[in-house]
Amino acid sequence: MSTPVQTALVGYGYAGKTFHAPLIRAAAGLALTTVVSSRPAEVQADLPGVTVCDFEAALADPAIELMVVATPNDLHAPQAIAALKAGKHVVIDKPFAITTAEAETVLAAARAANR
């Protein structure tokens, strides 16, 4: 059996709490280890034992392989780009970008990360 992918959920609002956290926890091969949130008490109450930190700390954690971005829409692209540049795999809640130009920037960052 392989080691589960160490996953950070970025954002613990409605989408993060209701959809992404349960899906990550249910997915074979993924381990929800970290949540980026400004409400650590709420996260700890719902997900005991999960690390709660800020975005920069999650980016810097070499154990985190995958970041699931579920923050407000205007943060999706900048956070995804930062995660890609940090060497993380990324899943972005919809919409993944606000404008076509922003989407193209995310795609360029993803292509650069896969070289």
Secondary structure, 3 states (H helix, E strand, C coil): CCCCEEEEEECCCHHHHHHHHHHHHHCCCEEEEEEECCCHHHHHHHCCCCEEECHHHHHHCCCCCEEEECCCHHHHHHHHHHHHHCCCEEEECCCCCCCHHHHHHHHHHHHHHCC
